[in-house]
């Protein structure tokens, strides 16, 4: 069984937290979770895409576009999903 510290160092933990918080409309908290997921695993296109979605919902369109472009760059880098 993983410890709480190990779980909080897992990018999937933060990504899933962000998805739930997004659905609950807690966009600032969701944004923080996606940023934590990216801090743990920078080449994580799903987290970049979700971060962009949240930023778009917050009206931060330029930042959202940057995240979407980052996501596409990771996804298309080798033509394979990462």
TITORDREN-523117 format. One record per residue (C-alpha): x, y, z; residue number from 1. Coordinates in pm, whole numbers, plus 50000, padded with zeros to 5 digits. Layout:
X, Y, Z, NUM
...
***
This chain:
50000, 50000, 50000, 1
50128, 50348, 49913, 2
50176, 50615, 50175, 3
49999, 50950, 50155, 4
50331, 51112, 50059, 5
50379, 50864, 49772, 6
50023, 50920, 49649, 7
50067, 51299, 49649, 8
50382, 51258, 49439, 9
50185, 51069, 49173, 10
50079, 51271, 48869, 11
49762, 51063, 48828, 12
49646, 51155, 49179, 13
49658, 51526, 49095, 14
49513, 51477, 48749, 15
49213, 51287, 48883, 16
49164, 51541, 49163, 17
49162, 51813, 48899, 18
48902, 51633, 48690, 19
48670, 51594, 48989, 20
48714, 51955, 49096, 21
48646, 52072, 48740, 22
48317, 51881, 48738, 23
48229, 52041, 49073, 24
48298, 52386, 48928, 25
48593, 52450, 49158, 26
48809, 52576, 48876, 27
49084, 52749, 49074, 28
49144, 52435, 49280, 29
49131, 52221, 48966, 30
49389, 52444, 48800, 31
49620, 52396, 49097, 32
49584, 52018, 49068, 33
49665, 52014, 48696, 34
49969, 52233, 48763, 35
50086, 51988, 49029, 36
50040, 51695, 48789, 37
50247, 51878, 48527, 38
50514, 51963, 48785, 39
50552, 51590, 48854, 40
50531, 51478, 48489, 41
50597, 51764, 48250, 42
50529, 51565, 47934, 43
50172, 51480, 48028, 44
49956, 51603, 47742, 45
49625, 51518, 47912, 46
49706, 51744, 48206, 47
49815, 52026, 47975, 48
49488, 51991, 47783, 49
49274, 51991, 48098, 50
49466, 52289, 48234, 51
49388, 52469, 47907, 52
49021, 52378, 47938, 53
49004, 52520, 48291, 54
49186, 52836, 48189, 55
48942, 52877, 47901, 56
48648, 52842, 48142, 57
48812, 53110, 48359, 58
48834, 53345, 48059, 59
49213, 53327, 48046, 60
49224, 53257, 47675, 61
49589, 53335, 47595, 62
49709, 53104, 47873, 63
49463, 52837, 47760, 64
49597, 52856, 47405, 65
49951, 52811, 47534, 66
49845, 52499, 47724, 67
49663, 52355, 47423, 68
49970, 52415, 47207, 69
50190, 52247, 47468, 70
49952, 51952, 47477, 71
49957, 51918, 47098, 72
50335, 51945, 47093, 73
50367, 51656, 47337, 74
50100, 51446, 47163, 75
50245, 51499, 46814, 76
50613, 51501, 46905, 77
50684, 51148, 46786, 78
50346, 51074, 46638, 79
50273, 50855, 46938, 80
50072, 50906, 47252, 81
50286, 50957, 47557, 82
***
